[in-house]
Structures are given as structure tokens and as C-alpha cells.
Amino acid sequence: MPQAAAPIGPNGRSPLNCYRAEVDTATIPLEPTTGGDARVHEPLRTTWLGRVPYRDAWDLQKRLAAARADERIGDRLLLLEHPAVLTLGRQANEHHVLASPDELARRGIEVLRVERGGEVTYHGPGQLVAYPILGLSRRGLLVRPLVRALEAAMVATCAASGVQASRRDGHPGCWCDPDGVAPRKIGALGLRVERGVSYHGIALNVAPDLADFDLIDPCGMPGVISTSIARETGRPDEAPSTAAVERAAWTFAVALSAELGAELQIVDDPELYDDTQAADAGPVAAATR
């Protein structure tokens, strides 16, 4: 059944919650397989990619998702950060981009419409991005439990840095003081499921320049307050750091693998086949200390 059009507020901007459709599904996954499938408990092979241009990571995701759907590889988790970029979900309202095209061009910030669900999102230095490429039915996983697992992993990553956060009913992602007078959004979530495989994922603010969120209504929510781990721990002027993002990335990976009941393995190249040797698990051990 077609979805009703979202109500539009002043200036063409929707007043609805962050992800009115946080998951965009091209092909609904089959019911989870159970029993007799040796790969249900396969490892989650994880790669830290560093800072990667959005278009390059987008292309990599699509290649991996196709390979996963064809059973040429197993599940993957990509951990990275992006240079500054704005992305719009497939049905997002572009009026939530507040900056003018001239200002964005002057700053070298591209605006891209992608396949995921949800509204406009900012990505940039100091923000952890995680893309889970998962065969849902092979792992016995439905979409909503995947969303909950991703939210729980963001909450655990915040907690590891001394930040109390949680999910917020009706507003997918990760929030500080979600039931208070002024909830603060610290993590966003938007997925695509195609041929039973998930891609796109989450963005968690470690220490980005929060002024960049003024370019948009974050996740399509006019007036929403964006925050970060750095700000919540009394370090609002901390400069973006790829090293800090990597530390948070491994904490997130450990938490997500636990939520999924999967062994975490590190691989240097996410496009290699599954018989490739996993790398030494040193970064994971360091993240859990």
C-alpha cells in the first residue's frame, strides 16, 4: 500500500520525526532461516577504512552488498569517517538543507541523494560511520531487531566514553536525555535492505564540528539539538580526530558483534573472500580494555 504523503510545515519543511522511514526496503527479507544453516553464526568481518570520500564508500557498499546477496562473501562491517558531505534519503525533503548552493559550493560540500531511508544527514570529520553489510535471513535477523542492535551498539559506545545515551521511541538513532525538555541527538540511523542484504547504517558524533549541523535540519527535524561525545564530556572545543573516531569504531564493533551474537574478526580488505586470514585482533583487545 502506498504511504501517505508526509505533512509539510512552513518553508516546505516537514515537522515529522528524524526517520519517518529509517529503513528503505527494495526486497523484503525472507523469514529468518533456522537450523541446519552453518552460516547463521558466521563471524562479522570488520575493516577500519579511515577517512574515505563518500562516493568511494558508497560504491564499495554496493559492490559488497551485491557480493553478499550472491553468497560470494559473508557479512561485513565497514568502519570509517567521511569528509564533509550531506546525504538525502531516497524520499527525503530537500527543503531540510538550509545552506544555499553557493555556500555549500564555497565549502566544497556535496549533496547526494542515496538509497537509504530517512531525511538529510551530515557526515564529516570526527564522526564515526558504520556500514553493516549483512545477509539478514542467513543470520536469522529481521529488520527491526537489526535497528535495535545498531542503536544498542551506539548506546554502548557512548557509555564507554562516559556519556549516558539511549534510544528514543519514534525517533530512531541515539539520543542524550531523550525524555527531557530538550533531547540531544548524538547518533543517526538509516538503512537500505536490498535482496535481503542491509547496507548504509549509522553515524555517531564523536567530536565533529557541531556548527556544521547548522547547514541542515538534522534528520529532517527543525530545531533539533545535535551533540557529540566530546561536548557531552565537557570538551566542546575538541578538534575532530580520526584517531578518536577509530577508538570509538572498535568499541562500536565489539558492541554490535555482541548484539548480533557474532564473532568479531578483523580483515584488512573487505572485498576478499571468506577464506582469507583475519588480521591480528589487537585493536579489538585494546578497545575492550
Wavefront OBJ file of the C-alpha trace (Angstrom):
o trace
v 0.000 0.000 0.000
v 1.461 3.413 -0.910
v 2.499 5.594 2.020
v 0.558 8.775 2.615
v 2.477 11.947 1.865
v 4.180 13.499 4.865
v 2.651 16.752 6.118
v 4.704 19.808 5.197
v 5.361 22.692 7.536
v 6.485 26.274 6.879
v 9.006 26.728 4.037
v 8.222 23.259 2.762
v 9.918 21.595 5.756
v 8.329 18.556 7.337
v 7.830 18.684 11.135
v 7.994 14.899 11.440
v 10.490 12.816 13.365
v 14.032 12.066 12.323
v 13.450 8.973 10.208
v 9.840 8.607 9.230
v 11.136 5.612 7.242
v 14.571 4.804 8.612
v 14.724 1.623 6.539
v 14.164 1.651 2.791
v 13.423 -1.859 1.591
v 13.613 -2.839 -2.048
v 13.001 -6.517 -1.393
v 11.524 -7.625 1.923
v 13.831 -10.225 3.513
v 12.528 -13.744 3.821
v 11.633 -15.079 7.232
v 14.843 -15.935 9.098
v 16.294 -19.332 8.418
v 16.720 -21.612 11.404
v 18.566 -24.824 11.999
v 20.812 -26.627 9.574
v 22.376 -23.423 8.243
v 26.027 -23.391 9.271
v 26.463 -19.735 8.314
v 23.841 -18.289 10.663
v 26.577 -17.902 13.276
v 29.313 -16.838 10.897
v 31.761 -14.128 12.037
v 31.327 -10.420 11.450
v 34.377 -9.488 9.375
v 35.257 -5.891 10.114
v 37.517 -3.317 8.469
v 38.652 0.130 9.598
v 38.971 2.233 6.439
v 39.972 5.621 7.872
v 38.711 8.786 6.170
v 37.066 7.891 2.868
v 35.238 10.135 0.356
v 31.527 9.393 0.455
v 31.216 8.342 -3.194
v 34.049 5.820 -2.799
v 32.474 4.249 0.293
v 29.047 4.254 -1.374
v 30.415 2.360 -4.353
v 32.192 -0.117 -2.059
v 28.982 -0.738 -0.120
v 27.043 -1.529 -3.275
v 29.723 -3.943 -4.517
v 29.812 -5.719 -1.160
v 26.018 -5.863 -0.870
v 25.794 -7.460 -4.323
v 28.533 -9.945 -3.451
v 26.785 -10.778 -0.170
v 23.454 -11.332 -1.929
v 25.216 -13.670 -4.394
v 26.800 -15.583 -1.451
v 30.306 -14.736 -2.689
v 31.252 -13.201 0.665
v 29.952 -13.328 4.209
v 28.838 -10.462 6.421
v 30.953 -7.311 6.596
v 31.146 -4.253 8.833
v 32.832 -1.135 7.438
v 34.098 1.460 9.944
v 35.189 4.885 8.702
v 34.674 8.628 8.661
v 33.898 10.902 5.722
v 34.992 14.346 4.591
v 32.126 16.818 4.930
v 29.095 15.771 2.855
v 25.289 15.926 3.041
v 23.195 12.908 2.101
v 19.470 12.734 1.462
v 17.414 9.570 1.829
v 15.590 8.276 -1.223
v 12.376 10.120 -0.349
v 13.895 12.922 1.740
v 12.666 16.509 1.563
v 15.461 18.702 0.163
v 13.999 21.747 1.940
v 15.725 20.453 5.084
v 19.040 21.528 3.541
v 19.257 25.062 4.964
v 22.534 26.209 3.407
v 22.433 27.789 -0.022
v 24.019 26.017 -3.000
v 26.593 28.823 -3.165
v 27.616 28.335 0.459
v 27.904 24.575 0.033
v 29.941 25.017 -3.152
v 32.240 27.508 -1.413
v 32.874 24.977 1.343
v 33.252 22.049 -1.057
v 30.319 20.151 0.462
v 28.452 17.899 -1.934
v 24.774 16.955 -1.542
v 23.922 13.407 -2.615
v 20.618 11.550 -2.761
v 21.141 7.901 -1.821
v 19.080 4.712 -1.417
v 18.659 4.636 2.356
v 15.579 5.606 4.291
v 15.410 8.835 6.247
v 15.951 12.541 5.796
v 19.063 14.684 5.368
v 22.191 13.743 7.329
v 25.558 15.442 7.741
v 28.758 13.394 7.658
v 32.172 14.848 8.370
v 35.481 14.536 10.204
v 35.122 13.494 13.820
v 32.031 11.364 13.165
v 32.035 7.567 13.241
v 30.225 5.963 10.325
v 29.484 2.225 10.323
v 28.040 0.299 7.402
v 26.821 -3.256 8.202
v 26.601 -5.428 5.073
v 24.542 -8.291 6.473
v 22.623 -11.172 4.927
v 19.607 -10.875 7.195
v 17.851 -14.179 6.596
v 21.147 -16.112 6.718
v 21.782 -14.662 10.169
v 18.183 -15.213 11.260
v 17.655 -11.474 11.606
v 14.688 -9.253 10.806
v 14.953 -5.540 10.106
v 13.597 -4.180 13.384
v 15.964 -6.257 15.561
v 18.838 -5.030 13.375
v 17.798 -1.426 14.012
v 17.645 -2.140 17.749
v 21.094 -3.789 17.662
v 22.615 -0.780 15.918
v 21.016 1.581 18.426
v 22.251 -0.537 21.338
v 25.799 -0.534 19.944
v 25.738 3.268 19.676
v 24.485 3.499 23.271
v 27.288 1.180 24.429
v 29.899 3.228 22.549
v 28.687 6.389 24.259
v 28.711 4.665 27.658
v 32.313 3.564 27.151
v 33.237 7.266 26.952
v 31.163 8.234 29.963
v 28.114 9.518 28.062
v 24.638 8.386 29.049
v 22.528 7.881 25.945
v 19.620 5.730 24.850
v 17.171 5.104 22.065
v 14.076 7.302 21.739
v 10.702 5.843 20.847
v 9.561 7.010 17.438
v 12.912 8.628 16.643
v 15.453 6.005 15.518
v 19.075 6.690 16.388
v 20.830 7.556 19.629
v 19.866 10.389 21.997
v 21.023 12.093 25.160
v 18.227 12.967 27.607
v 15.625 11.531 25.201
v 12.694 12.159 27.572
v 13.816 15.601 28.689
v 12.687 19.054 27.642
v 15.441 19.339 25.008
v 16.598 15.915 23.759
v 20.002 15.970 22.059
v 20.746 13.775 19.063
v 24.159 12.115 19.123
v 23.692 9.343 16.548
v 21.680 8.868 13.339
v 20.491 5.705 11.617
v 19.319 4.978 8.083
v 19.362 1.645 6.268
v 18.685 0.109 2.891
v 17.730 -3.561 2.510
v 18.063 -4.980 -0.986
v 17.875 -8.661 -1.982
v 17.793 -9.425 1.744
v 21.083 -7.612 2.437
v 21.460 -4.474 4.555
v 23.715 -1.544 3.768
v 24.116 2.112 4.761
v 23.980 2.264 8.565
v 24.767 4.666 11.414
v 26.620 7.900 12.123
v 27.774 8.621 15.688
v 29.142 12.027 16.647
v 32.483 11.564 18.404
v 33.991 15.049 18.039
v 32.749 16.671 14.811
v 32.405 20.406 14.312
v 28.816 20.719 15.548
v 28.445 24.074 13.773
v 28.246 22.089 10.530
v 24.870 20.721 11.627
v 23.511 24.251 11.172
v 23.655 23.555 7.435
v 20.591 21.303 7.775
v 17.590 20.324 9.831
v 19.359 17.209 11.161
v 17.402 14.167 10.024
v 14.583 16.460 8.934
v 13.802 17.777 12.429
v 13.720 21.590 12.571
v 15.238 22.837 15.806
v 16.757 19.522 16.885
v 19.900 19.865 19.022
v 22.922 17.924 17.780
v 25.573 16.890 20.269
v 28.710 14.750 20.449
v 30.679 12.593 22.842
v 33.204 15.425 23.156
v 30.553 18.007 24.065
v 28.753 15.706 26.493
v 32.015 15.043 28.343
v 32.881 18.724 28.742
v 35.201 19.093 25.742
v 33.122 21.200 23.318
v 36.161 22.750 21.629
v 37.925 19.455 20.879
v 39.037 19.319 17.249
v 37.915 16.403 15.053
v 40.336 13.494 15.313
v 40.479 10.405 13.125
v 42.304 8.584 15.934
v 39.412 9.282 18.329
v 36.934 8.051 15.720
v 38.917 4.829 15.282
v 38.879 4.172 19.039
v 35.119 4.644 19.078
v 34.830 2.450 15.973
v 36.321 -0.599 17.653
v 34.156 -0.097 20.720
v 31.123 0.026 18.438
v 32.246 -3.094 16.543
v 32.672 -5.083 19.755
v 29.237 -3.977 20.968
v 27.481 -4.710 17.661
v 29.033 -8.164 17.307
v 27.845 -8.957 20.844
v 24.328 -7.759 19.994
v 24.308 -9.989 16.906
v 25.875 -12.959 18.699
v 28.700 -12.968 16.165
v 32.447 -13.446 16.477
v 34.271 -10.240 15.559
v 37.102 -10.705 13.077
v 39.326 -8.011 11.584
v 40.189 -8.098 7.887
v 42.415 -5.688 6.004
v 40.432 -5.812 2.752
v 36.629 -6.179 2.974
v 36.370 -7.401 -0.632
v 38.484 -10.514 -0.067
v 36.738 -13.876 0.063
v 35.945 -15.539 3.371
v 38.834 -17.993 3.297
v 41.220 -15.031 3.706
v 43.067 -14.971 7.010
v 41.672 -12.492 9.533
v 44.165 -9.955 10.866
v 45.500 -9.894 14.399
v 42.787 -8.857 16.874
v 44.950 -6.303 18.700
v 42.694 -3.255 18.070
v 39.668 -5.147 19.409
v 41.505 -6.139 22.549
v 42.584 -2.535 23.035
v 39.044 -1.265 22.578
v 37.707 -3.553 25.284
v 40.238 -2.630 27.965
l 1 2 3 4 5 6 7 8 9 10 11 12 13 14 15 16 17 18 19 20 21 22 23 24 25 26 27 28 29 30 31 32 33 34 35 36 37 38 39 40 41 42 43 44 45 46 47 48 49 50 51 52 53 54 55 56 57 58 59 60 61 62 63 64 65 66 67 68 69 70 71 72 73 74 75 76 77 78 79 80 81 82 83 84 85 86 87 88 89 90 91 92 93 94 95 96 97 98 99 100 101 102 103 104 105 106 107 108 109 110 111 112 113 114 115 116 117 118 119 120 121 122 123 124 125 126 127 128 129 130 131 132 133 134 135 136 137 138 139 140 141 142 143 144 145 146 147 148 149 150 151 152 153 154 155 156 157 158 159 160 161 162 163 164 165 166 167 168 169 170 171 172 173 174 175 176 177 178 179 180 181 182 183 184 185 186 187 188 189 190 191 192 193 194 195 196 197 198 199 200 201 202 203 204 205 206 207 208 209 210 211 212 213 214 215 216 217 218 219 220 221 222 223 224 225 226 227 228 229 230 231 232 233 234 235 236 237 238 239 240 241 242 243 244 245 246 247 248 249 250 251 252 253 254 255 256 257 258 259 260 261 262 263 264 265 266 267 268 269 270 271 272 273 274 275 276 277 278 279 280 281 282 283 284 285 286 287 288 289
